[in-house]
Amino acid sequence: MNPPARALPRPSLAPSSQKARQLSHLHSQLAQLQAHLADLEEVSRVTAVQAEHIRVLGSLNGAL
């Protein structure tokens, strides 16, 4: 009994140059994701400060 022949190579056995390109692309995507997360954290902090200021303004307006 002969083992089945493989028509296509498995993706995990891709040539090293292709893997290097994929890793480089993943690395750049990770860097972009980290930059976007840092931006999101800053926007979240600013939003929290603004929400507190709006609450104070609402209290001052209600006191008038």
All heavy atoms as TSV, in Angstrom:
chain	resi	resn	atom	element	x	y	z
A	1	MET	N	N	0.840	-1.175	0.000
A	1	MET	CA	C	0.000	0.000	0.000
A	1	MET	C	C	0.886	1.240	0.000
A	1	MET	O	O	1.756	1.390	0.848
A	1	MET	CB	C	-0.875	-0.024	1.240
A	1	MET	CG	C	-2.034	0.883	1.082
A	1	MET	SD	S	-3.488	0.350	1.940
A	1	MET	CE	C	-3.444	0.844	3.526
A	2	ASN	N	N	0.664	2.128	-0.947
A	2	ASN	CA	C	1.456	3.349	-1.078
A	2	ASN	C	C	0.808	4.491	-0.298
A	2	ASN	O	O	-0.418	4.622	-0.295
A	2	ASN	CB	C	1.585	3.766	-2.541
A	2	ASN	CG	C	2.416	2.788	-3.335
A	2	ASN	OD1	O	3.254	2.096	-2.754
A	2	ASN	ND2	N	2.183	2.721	-4.624
A	3	PRO	N	N	1.638	5.339	0.353
A	3	PRO	CA	C	1.053	6.505	1.032
A	3	PRO	C	C	0.504	7.490	0.005
A	3	PRO	O	O	0.994	7.556	-1.124
A	3	PRO	CB	C	2.228	7.109	1.796
A	3	PRO	CG	C	3.448	6.584	1.139
A	3	PRO	CD	C	3.073	5.277	0.501
A	4	PRO	N	N	-0.535	8.259	0.361
A	4	PRO	CA	C	-1.119	9.201	-0.606
A	4	PRO	C	C	-0.106	10.291	-0.964
A	4	PRO	O	O	0.639	10.774	-0.124
A	4	PRO	CB	C	-2.322	9.791	0.122
A	4	PRO	CG	C	-2.097	9.501	1.563
A	4	PRO	CD	C	-1.211	8.297	1.633
A	5	ALA	N	N	-0.092	10.657	-2.237
A	5	ALA	CA	C	0.820	11.711	-2.705
A	5	ALA	C	C	0.205	13.076	-2.385
A	5	ALA	O	O	-1.008	13.254	-2.456
A	5	ALA	CB	C	1.046	11.561	-4.199
A	6	ARG	N	N	1.059	14.008	-2.050
A	6	ARG	CA	C	0.588	15.372	-1.766
A	6	ARG	C	C	0.694	16.206	-3.040
A	6	ARG	O	O	1.737	16.256	-3.669
A	6	ARG	CB	C	1.439	16.019	-0.685
A	6	ARG	CG	C	1.253	15.387	0.661
A	6	ARG	CD	C	1.984	16.189	1.684
A	6	ARG	NE	N	2.240	15.342	2.843
A	6	ARG	CZ	C	2.771	15.771	3.950
A	6	ARG	NH1	N	3.135	17.015	4.064
A	6	ARG	NH2	N	2.965	14.952	4.952
A	7	ALA	N	N	-0.391	16.855	-3.363
A	7	ALA	CA	C	-0.408	17.686	-4.570
A	7	ALA	C	C	0.221	19.055	-4.288
A	7	ALA	O	O	0.934	19.595	-5.114
A	7	ALA	CB	C	-1.830	17.858	-5.058
A	8	LEU	N	N	-0.053	19.622	-3.118
A	8	LEU	CA	C	0.447	20.954	-2.771
A	8	LEU	C	C	1.225	20.887	-1.470
A	8	LEU	O	O	0.872	20.138	-0.565
A	8	LEU	CB	C	-0.726	21.935	-2.605
A	8	LEU	CG	C	-1.596	22.169	-3.828
A	8	LEU	CD1	C	-2.811	23.000	-3.471
A	8	LEU	CD2	C	-0.795	22.853	-4.928
A	9	PRO	N	N	2.266	21.695	-1.344
A	9	PRO	CA	C	2.995	21.720	-0.074
A	9	PRO	C	C	2.142	22.367	1.008
A	9	PRO	O	O	1.288	23.212	0.730
A	9	PRO	CB	C	4.229	22.570	-0.382
A	9	PRO	CG	C	3.864	23.380	-1.561
A	9	PRO	CD	C	2.849	22.582	-2.337
A	10	ARG	N	N	2.359	21.955	2.240
A	10	ARG	CA	C	1.631	22.553	3.357
A	10	ARG	C	C	2.102	23.988	3.552
A	10	ARG	O	O	3.281	24.291	3.348
A	10	ARG	CB	C	1.874	21.751	4.634
A	10	ARG	CG	C	1.238	20.382	4.545
A	10	ARG	CD	C	1.391	19.545	5.777
A	10	ARG	NE	N	2.044	20.183	6.902
A	10	ARG	CZ	C	2.598	19.531	7.905
A	10	ARG	NH1	N	2.599	18.231	7.904
A	10	ARG	NH2	N	3.156	20.169	8.910
A	11	PRO	N	N	1.192	24.902	3.960
A	11	PRO	CA	C	1.592	26.303	4.168
A	11	PRO	C	C	2.716	26.448	5.192
A	11	PRO	O	O	3.537	27.336	5.081
A	11	PRO	CB	C	0.314	26.971	4.665
A	11	PRO	CG	C	-0.788	26.098	4.212
A	11	PRO	CD	C	-0.225	24.703	4.147
A	12	SER	N	N	2.778	25.557	6.175
A	12	SER	CA	C	3.816	25.667	7.191
A	12	SER	C	C	5.190	25.340	6.633
A	12	SER	O	O	6.196	25.591	7.268
A	12	SER	CB	C	3.497	24.745	8.374
A	12	SER	OG	O	3.491	23.406	7.934
A	13	LEU	N	N	5.232	24.777	5.424
A	13	LEU	CA	C	6.506	24.423	4.805
A	13	LEU	C	C	6.858	25.399	3.683
A	13	LEU	O	O	7.584	25.058	2.760
A	13	LEU	CB	C	6.442	22.986	4.259
A	13	LEU	CG	C	6.170	21.902	5.297
A	13	LEU	CD1	C	6.071	20.549	4.622
A	13	LEU	CD2	C	7.255	21.873	6.353
A	14	ALA	N	N	6.345	26.630	3.750
A	14	ALA	CA	C	6.618	27.626	2.721
A	14	ALA	C	C	8.101	27.965	2.710
A	14	ALA	O	O	8.782	27.834	3.719
A	14	ALA	CB	C	5.795	28.883	2.995
A	15	PRO	N	N	8.607	28.407	1.573
A	15	PRO	CA	C	10.022	28.786	1.503
A	15	PRO	C	C	10.353	29.873	2.529
A	15	PRO	O	O	9.509	30.684	2.891
A	15	PRO	CB	C	10.172	29.312	0.080
A	15	PRO	CG	C	9.047	28.722	-0.685
A	15	PRO	CD	C	7.930	28.533	0.293
A	16	SER	N	N	11.592	29.876	2.971
A	16	SER	CA	C	11.980	30.790	4.037
A	16	SER	C	C	11.824	32.257	3.647
A	16	SER	O	O	11.520	33.092	4.488
A	16	SER	CB	C	13.412	30.521	4.482
A	16	SER	OG	O	14.302	30.725	3.399
A	17	SER	N	N	12.006	32.595	2.377
A	17	SER	CA	C	11.844	33.991	1.962
A	17	SER	C	C	10.383	34.435	2.105
A	17	SER	O	O	10.107	35.570	2.506
A	17	SER	CB	C	12.313	34.189	0.527
A	17	SER	OG	O	11.532	33.422	-0.359
A	18	GLN	N	N	9.459	33.542	1.807
A	18	GLN	CA	C	8.042	33.874	1.967
A	18	GLN	C	C	7.715	34.029	3.446
A	18	GLN	O	O	7.000	34.951	3.836
A	18	GLN	CB	C	7.164	32.799	1.337
A	18	GLN	CG	C	5.681	33.126	1.424
A	18	GLN	CD	C	4.805	32.075	0.770
A	18	GLN	OE1	O	5.304	31.118	0.194
A	18	GLN	NE2	N	3.509	32.257	0.864
A	19	LYS	N	N	8.245	33.134	4.278
A	19	LYS	CA	C	8.011	33.245	5.715
A	19	LYS	C	C	8.588	34.543	6.255
A	19	LYS	O	O	7.978	35.203	7.090
A	19	LYS	CB	C	8.624	32.054	6.456
A	19	LYS	CG	C	7.792	30.813	6.396
A	19	LYS	CD	C	8.345	29.769	7.331
A	19	LYS	CE	C	7.460	28.541	7.332
A	19	LYS	NZ	N	7.899	27.545	8.289
A	20	ALA	N	N	9.754	34.923	5.759
A	20	ALA	CA	C	10.378	36.172	6.204
A	20	ALA	C	C	9.498	37.361	5.842
A	20	ALA	O	O	9.322	38.282	6.653
A	20	ALA	CB	C	11.760	36.320	5.597
A	21	ARG	N	N	8.932	37.356	4.631
A	21	ARG	CA	C	8.030	38.443	4.227
A	21	ARG	C	C	6.790	38.462	5.105
A	21	ARG	O	O	6.321	39.523	5.521
A	21	ARG	CB	C	7.631	38.285	2.759
A	21	ARG	CG	C	8.697	38.711	1.777
A	21	ARG	CD	C	8.139	38.857	0.360
A	21	ARG	NE	N	7.445	37.662	-0.121
A	21	ARG	CZ	C	8.038	36.640	-0.732
A	21	ARG	NH1	N	9.336	36.656	-0.929
A	21	ARG	NH2	N	7.322	35.615	-1.149
A	22	GLN	N	N	6.241	37.271	5.378
A	22	GLN	CA	C	5.043	37.200	6.222
A	22	GLN	C	C	5.337	37.708	7.631
A	22	GLN	O	O	4.544	38.449	8.205
A	22	GLN	CB	C	4.516	35.768	6.268
A	22	GLN	CG	C	3.898	35.312	4.963
A	22	GLN	CD	C	3.561	33.833	4.968
A	22	GLN	OE1	O	4.095	33.058	5.753
A	22	GLN	NE2	N	2.673	33.424	4.063
A	23	LEU	N	N	6.475	37.315	8.174
A	23	LEU	CA	C	6.838	37.775	9.514
A	23	LEU	C	C	7.064	39.280	9.539
A	23	LEU	O	O	6.671	39.963	10.486
A	23	LEU	CB	C	8.085	37.044	10.017
A	23	LEU	CG	C	7.866	35.603	10.454
A	23	LEU	CD1	C	9.199	34.934	10.768
A	23	LEU	CD2	C	6.941	35.535	11.649
A	24	SER	N	N	7.686	39.797	8.491
A	24	SER	CA	C	7.898	41.242	8.398
A	24	SER	C	C	6.558	41.977	8.342
A	24	SER	O	O	6.366	42.993	9.008
A	24	SER	CB	C	8.730	41.559	7.161
A	24	SER	OG	O	8.866	42.944	7.008
A	25	HIS	N	N	5.639	41.438	7.552
A	25	HIS	CA	C	4.308	42.045	7.443
A	25	HIS	C	C	3.572	41.986	8.788
A	25	HIS	O	O	2.964	42.975	9.217
A	25	HIS	CB	C	3.510	41.343	6.357
A	25	HIS	CG	C	2.167	41.927	6.114
A	25	HIS	ND1	N	1.977	43.194	5.623
A	25	HIS	CD2	C	0.921	41.419	6.314
A	25	HIS	CE1	C	0.685	43.440	5.534
A	25	HIS	NE2	N	0.019	42.381	5.943
A	26	LEU	N	N	3.646	40.848	9.460
A	26	LEU	CA	C	3.009	40.721	10.769
A	26	LEU	C	C	3.622	41.700	11.769
A	26	LEU	O	O	2.914	42.304	12.579
A	26	LEU	CB	C	3.142	39.290	11.290
A	26	LEU	CG	C	2.204	38.268	10.666
A	26	LEU	CD1	C	2.540	36.870	11.177
A	26	LEU	CD2	C	0.755	38.608	10.958
A	27	HIS	N	N	4.932	41.856	11.696
A	27	HIS	CA	C	5.605	42.785	12.601
A	27	HIS	C	C	5.124	44.215	12.363
A	27	HIS	O	O	4.848	44.954	13.315
A	27	HIS	CB	C	7.119	42.689	12.407
A	27	HIS	CG	C	7.885	43.601	13.295
A	27	HIS	ND1	N	7.973	43.422	14.661
A	27	HIS	CD2	C	8.594	44.722	13.031
A	27	HIS	CE1	C	8.701	44.384	15.175
A	27	HIS	NE2	N	9.086	45.191	14.212
A	28	SER	N	N	4.982	44.610	11.102
A	28	SER	CA	C	4.506	45.965	10.815
A	28	SER	C	C	3.045	46.136	11.240
A	28	SER	O	O	2.663	47.195	11.747
A	28	SER	CB	C	4.683	46.309	9.339
A	28	SER	OG	O	3.850	45.516	8.531
A	29	GLN	N	N	2.248	45.091	11.068
A	29	GLN	CA	C	0.857	45.168	11.517
A	29	GLN	C	C	0.780	45.282	13.032
A	29	GLN	O	O	-0.055	46.020	13.570
A	29	GLN	CB	C	0.070	43.946	11.045
A	29	GLN	CG	C	-0.263	43.969	9.576
A	29	GLN	CD	C	-1.079	42.762	9.160
A	29	GLN	OE1	O	-0.839	41.644	9.624
A	29	GLN	NE2	N	-2.046	42.968	8.289
A	30	LEU	N	N	1.634	44.555	13.730
A	30	LEU	CA	C	1.666	44.630	15.192
A	30	LEU	C	C	2.069	46.029	15.648
A	30	LEU	O	O	1.464	46.581	16.569
A	30	LEU	CB	C	2.623	43.582	15.763
A	30	LEU	CG	C	2.797	43.584	17.278
A	30	LEU	CD1	C	1.462	43.344	17.978
A	30	LEU	CD2	C	3.824	42.539	17.683
A	31	ALA	N	N	3.049	46.620	14.999
A	31	ALA	CA	C	3.476	47.973	15.348
A	31	ALA	C	C	2.326	48.962	15.124
A	31	ALA	O	O	2.084	49.844	15.960
A	31	ALA	CB	C	4.694	48.371	14.524
A	32	GLN	N	N	1.602	48.802	14.032
A	32	GLN	CA	C	0.468	49.680	13.754
A	32	GLN	C	C	-0.633	49.479	14.798
A	32	GLN	O	O	-1.228	50.454	15.276
A	32	GLN	CB	C	-0.065	49.410	12.354
A	32	GLN	CG	C	-1.168	50.362	11.924
A	32	GLN	CD	C	-1.645	50.080	10.515
A	32	GLN	OE1	O	-1.501	48.971	10.005
A	32	GLN	NE2	N	-2.215	51.081	9.871
A	33	LEU	N	N	-0.893	48.245	15.173
A	33	LEU	CA	C	-1.901	47.956	16.190
A	33	LEU	C	C	-1.522	48.576	17.528
A	33	LEU	O	O	-2.363	49.173	18.213
A	33	LEU	CB	C	-2.083	46.448	16.337
A	33	LEU	CG	C	-3.071	45.972	17.405
A	33	LEU	CD1	C	-4.465	46.514	17.137
A	33	LEU	CD2	C	-3.076	44.458	17.461
A	34	GLN	N	N	-0.253	48.474	17.897
A	34	GLN	CA	C	0.200	49.059	19.156
A	34	GLN	C	C	0.054	50.575	19.132
A	34	GLN	O	O	-0.352	51.180	20.134
A	34	GLN	CB	C	1.651	48.658	19.437
A	34	GLN	CG	C	1.788	47.201	19.822
A	34	GLN	CD	C	3.229	46.739	19.903
A	34	GLN	OE1	O	4.091	47.226	19.191
A	34	GLN	NE2	N	3.489	45.773	20.779
A	35	ALA	N	N	0.350	51.202	18.002
A	35	ALA	CA	C	0.183	52.651	17.878
A	35	ALA	C	C	-1.288	53.033	18.001
A	35	ALA	O	O	-1.635	54.007	18.684
A	35	ALA	CB	C	0.751	53.132	16.550
A	36	HIS	N	N	-2.164	52.264	17.376
A	36	HIS	CA	C	-3.600	52.546	17.459
A	36	HIS	C	C	-4.116	52.348	18.885
A	36	HIS	O	O	-4.965	53.118	19.349
A	36	HIS	CB	C	-4.375	51.668	16.485
A	36	HIS	CG	C	-4.188	52.062	15.056
A	36	HIS	ND1	N	-4.547	51.256	14.008
A	36	HIS	CD2	C	-3.667	53.170	14.494
A	36	HIS	CE1	C	-4.260	51.858	12.872
A	36	HIS	NE2	N	-3.717	53.017	13.143
A	37	LEU	N	N	-3.599	51.334	19.580
A	37	LEU	CA	C	-4.013	51.126	20.969
A	37	LEU	C	C	-3.570	52.285	21.853
A	37	LEU	O	O	-4.315	52.723	22.741
A	37	LEU	CB	C	-3.451	49.804	21.500
A	37	LEU	CG	C	-4.179	48.552	21.045
A	37	LEU	CD1	C	-3.422	47.305	21.496
A	37	LEU	CD2	C	-5.594	48.518	21.585
A	38	ALA	N	N	-2.369	52.787	21.624
A	38	ALA	CA	C	-1.890	53.939	22.389
A	38	ALA	C	C	-2.779	55.155	22.123
A	38	ALA	O	O	-3.139	55.886	23.060
A	38	ALA	CB	C	-0.437	54.242	22.032
A	39	ASP	N	N	-3.164	55.358	20.853
A	39	ASP	CA	C	-4.077	56.456	20.514
A	39	ASP	C	C	-5.419	56.271	21.208
A	39	ASP	O	O	-5.991	57.237	21.745
A	39	ASP	CB	C	-4.299	56.536	19.003
A	39	ASP	CG	C	-3.071	56.996	18.242
A	39	ASP	OD1	O	-2.129	57.531	18.878
A	39	ASP	OD2	O	-3.039	56.808	17.015
A	40	LEU	N	N	-5.931	55.059	21.215
A	40	LEU	CA	C	-7.215	54.777	21.852
A	40	LEU	C	C	-7.154	55.043	23.351
A	40	LEU	O	O	-8.091	55.609	23.932
A	40	LEU	CB	C	-7.638	53.334	21.589
A	40	LEU	CG	C	-8.947	52.881	22.228
A	40	LEU	CD1	C	-10.123	53.727	21.753
A	40	LEU	CD2	C	-9.188	51.410	21.945
A	41	GLU	N	N	-6.053	54.650	23.985
A	41	GLU	CA	C	-5.907	54.901	25.418
A	41	GLU	C	C	-5.913	56.399	25.708
A	41	GLU	O	O	-6.548	56.861	26.669
A	41	GLU	CB	C	-4.615	54.270	25.940
A	41	GLU	CG	C	-4.682	52.765	26.021
A	41	GLU	CD	C	-3.348	52.126	26.389
A	41	GLU	OE1	O	-2.343	52.866	26.536
A	41	GLU	OE2	O	-3.317	50.895	26.531
A	42	GLU	N	N	-5.223	57.177	24.881
A	42	GLU	CA	C	-5.190	58.630	25.071
A	42	GLU	C	C	-6.580	59.232	24.875
A	42	GLU	O	O	-7.015	60.076	25.657
A	42	GLU	CB	C	-4.183	59.265	24.112
A	42	GLU	CG	C	-4.086	60.769	24.219
A	42	GLU	CD	C	-3.651	61.258	25.591
A	42	GLU	OE1	O	-3.006	60.505	26.347
A	42	GLU	OE2	O	-3.968	62.418	25.923
A	43	VAL	N	N	-7.277	58.806	23.841
A	43	VAL	CA	C	-8.635	59.308	23.598
A	43	VAL	C	C	-9.550	58.938	24.769
A	43	VAL	O	O	-10.377	59.750	25.206
A	43	VAL	CB	C	-9.182	58.761	22.258
A	43	VAL	CG1	C	-10.676	59.015	22.117
A	43	VAL	CG2	C	-8.435	59.389	21.095
A	44	SER	N	N	-9.391	57.747	25.318
A	44	SER	CA	C	-10.206	57.321	26.460
A	44	SER	C	C	-9.933	58.200	27.679
A	44	SER	O	O	-10.863	58.585	28.394
A	44	SER	CB	C	-9.930	55.859	26.806
A	44	SER	OG	O	-10.322	55.031	25.745
A	45	ARG	N	N	-8.658	58.516	27.915
A	45	ARG	CA	C	-8.321	59.396	29.043
A	45	ARG	C	C	-8.936	60.780	28.866
A	45	ARG	O	O	-9.528	61.339	29.795
A	45	ARG	CB	C	-6.801	59.514	29.191
A	45	ARG	CG	C	-6.167	58.354	29.918
A	45	ARG	CD	C	-4.726	58.664	30.311
A	45	ARG	NE	N	-3.832	58.653	29.162
A	45	ARG	CZ	C	-3.283	57.566	28.646
A	45	ARG	NH1	N	-3.527	56.393	29.186
A	45	ARG	NH2	N	-2.484	57.649	27.606
A	46	VAL	N	N	-8.819	61.340	27.666
A	46	VAL	CA	C	-9.380	62.660	27.395
A	46	VAL	C	C	-10.896	62.633	27.555
A	46	VAL	O	O	-11.490	63.549	28.142
A	46	VAL	CB	C	-8.973	63.144	25.978
A	46	VAL	CG1	C	-9.756	64.385	25.571
A	46	VAL	CG2	C	-7.474	63.413	25.931
A	47	THR	N	N	-11.529	61.578	27.076
A	47	THR	CA	C	-12.987	61.452	27.186
A	47	THR	C	C	-13.418	61.401	28.646
A	47	THR	O	O	-14.424	62.015	29.020
A	47	THR	CB	C	-13.468	60.203	26.434
A	47	THR	OG1	O	-13.078	60.312	25.064
A	47	THR	CG2	C	-14.982	60.062	26.506
A	48	ALA	N	N	-12.676	60.692	29.470
A	48	ALA	CA	C	-13.016	60.609	30.897
A	48	ALA	C	C	-12.914	61.983	31.554
A	48	ALA	O	O	-13.781	62.362	32.359
A	48	ALA	CB	C	-12.096	59.612	31.591
A	49	VAL	N	N	-11.889	62.740	31.215
A	49	VAL	CA	C	-11.736	64.097	31.771
A	49	VAL	C	C	-12.878	64.984	31.290
A	49	VAL	O	O	-13.472	65.736	32.077
A	49	VAL	CB	C	-10.361	64.686	31.378
A	49	VAL	CG1	C	-10.281	66.167	31.709
A	49	VAL	CG2	C	-9.241	63.923	32.067
A	50	GLN	N	N	-13.198	64.895	30.014
A	50	GLN	CA	C	-14.288	65.709	29.481
A	50	GLN	C	C	-15.619	65.342	30.121
A	50	GLN	O	O	-16.440	66.232	30.415
A	50	GLN	CB	C	-14.374	65.548	27.958
A	50	GLN	CG	C	-13.229	66.200	27.220
A	50	GLN	CD	C	-13.260	65.915	25.735
A	50	GLN	OE1	O	-13.901	64.969	25.276
A	50	GLN	NE2	N	-12.551	66.726	24.964
A	51	ALA	N	N	-15.859	64.072	30.357
A	51	ALA	CA	C	-17.108	63.641	30.986
A	51	ALA	C	C	-17.222	64.238	32.383
A	51	ALA	O	O	-18.316	64.680	32.792
A	51	ALA	CB	C	-17.173	62.120	31.044
A	52	GLU	N	N	-16.127	64.263	33.133
A	52	GLU	CA	C	-16.149	64.869	34.471
A	52	GLU	C	C	-16.432	66.363	34.376
A	52	GLU	O	O	-17.215	66.900	35.164
A	52	GLU	CB	C	-14.810	64.614	35.179
A	52	GLU	CG	C	-14.709	65.237	36.557
A	52	GLU	CD	C	-15.764	64.733	37.548
A	52	GLU	OE1	O	-16.320	63.647	37.345
A	52	GLU	OE2	O	-16.034	65.473	38.515
A	53	HIS	N	N	-15.824	67.043	33.421
A	53	HIS	CA	C	-16.082	68.479	33.254
A	53	HIS	C	C	-17.542	68.738	32.882
A	53	HIS	O	O	-18.149	69.708	33.364
A	53	HIS	CB	C	-15.149	69.066	32.201
A	53	HIS	CG	C	-13.717	69.129	32.651
A	53	HIS	ND1	N	-12.677	69.300	31.782
A	53	HIS	CD2	C	-13.144	69.044	33.879
A	53	HIS	CE1	C	-11.541	69.321	32.446
A	53	HIS	NE2	N	-11.799	69.151	33.724
A	54	ILE	N	N	-18.097	67.905	32.030
A	54	ILE	CA	C	-19.503	68.061	31.648
A	54	ILE	C	C	-20.404	67.842	32.865
A	54	ILE	O	O	-21.402	68.548	33.058
A	54	ILE	CB	C	-19.861	67.100	30.496
A	54	ILE	CG1	C	-19.162	67.552	29.213
A	54	ILE	CG2	C	-21.371	67.013	30.284
A	54	ILE	CD1	C	-19.247	66.561	28.079
A	55	ARG	N	N	-20.060	66.874	33.710
A	55	ARG	CA	C	-20.838	66.637	34.926
A	55	ARG	C	C	-20.815	67.876	35.811
A	55	ARG	O	O	-21.861	68.307	36.333
A	55	ARG	CB	C	-20.295	65.443	35.679
A	55	ARG	CG	C	-21.166	65.017	36.879
A	55	ARG	CD	C	-20.473	63.994	37.760
A	55	ARG	NE	N	-19.312	64.535	38.449
A	55	ARG	CZ	C	-19.385	65.364	39.517
A	55	ARG	NH1	N	-20.545	65.752	39.980
A	55	ARG	NH2	N	-18.283	65.799	40.092
A	56	VAL	N	N	-19.634	68.475	35.990
A	56	VAL	CA	C	-19.505	69.677	36.814
A	56	VAL	C	C	-20.311	70.828	36.198
A	56	VAL	O	O	-21.014	71.547	36.928
A	56	VAL	CB	C	-18.017	70.068	36.995
A	56	VAL	CG1	C	-17.884	71.446	37.632
A	56	VAL	CG2	C	-17.297	69.011	37.813
A	57	LEU	N	N	-20.222	71.003	34.887
A	57	LEU	CA	C	-20.990	72.052	34.232
A	57	LEU	C	C	-22.489	71.839	34.423
A	57	LEU	O	O	-23.249	72.785	34.628
A	57	LEU	CB	C	-20.660	72.099	32.743
A	57	LEU	CG	C	-19.313	72.727	32.362
A	57	LEU	CD1	C	-19.058	72.539	30.873
A	57	LEU	CD2	C	-19.286	74.197	32.726
A	58	GLY	N	N	-22.929	70.591	34.357
A	58	GLY	CA	C	-24.339	70.292	34.582
A	58	GLY	C	C	-24.773	70.646	35.992
A	58	GLY	O	O	-25.858	71.196	36.209
A	59	SER	N	N	-23.907	70.352	36.956
A	59	SER	CA	C	-24.218	70.701	38.354
A	59	SER	C	C	-24.278	72.208	38.532
A	59	SER	O	O	-25.175	72.733	39.209
A	59	SER	CB	C	-23.150	70.140	39.291
A	59	SER	OG	O	-23.154	68.724	39.249
A	60	LEU	N	N	-23.335	72.922	37.920
A	60	LEU	CA	C	-23.343	74.388	38.018
A	60	LEU	C	C	-24.578	74.976	37.335
A	60	LEU	O	O	-25.206	75.907	37.866
A	60	LEU	CB	C	-22.080	74.965	37.383
A	60	LEU	CG	C	-20.763	74.710	38.125
A	60	LEU	CD1	C	-19.583	75.152	37.290
A	60	LEU	CD2	C	-20.773	75.385	39.482
A	61	ASN	N	N	-24.944	74.436	36.218
A	61	ASN	CA	C	-26.119	74.914	35.496
A	61	ASN	C	C	-27.382	74.637	36.304
A	61	ASN	O	O	-28.290	75.470	36.358
A	61	ASN	CB	C	-26.203	74.249	34.117
A	61	ASN	CG	C	-27.289	74.845	33.251
A	61	ASN	OD1	O	-27.470	76.058	33.243
A	61	ASN	ND2	N	-27.998	74.014	32.518
A	62	GLY	N	N	-27.436	73.482	36.940
A	62	GLY	CA	C	-28.610	73.151	37.757
A	62	GLY	C	C	-28.714	74.037	38.988
A	62	GLY	O	O	-29.801	74.268	39.518
A	63	ALA	N	N	-27.580	74.532	39.460
A	63	ALA	CA	C	-27.582	75.370	40.656
A	63	ALA	C	C	-28.035	76.794	40.345
A	63	ALA	O	O	-28.346	77.561	41.276
A	63	ALA	CB	C	-26.185	75.406	41.272
A	64	LEU	N	N	-28.070	77.171	39.082
A	64	LEU	CA	C	-28.462	78.549	38.713
A	64	LEU	C	C	-29.937	78.773	38.867
A	64	LEU	O	O	-30.825	78.150	38.686
A	64	LEU	CB	C	-28.035	78.860	37.283
A	64	LEU	CG	C	-26.531	78.945	37.065
A	64	LEU	CD1	C	-26.260	79.179	35.577
A	64	LEU	CD2	C	-25.919	80.070	37.890
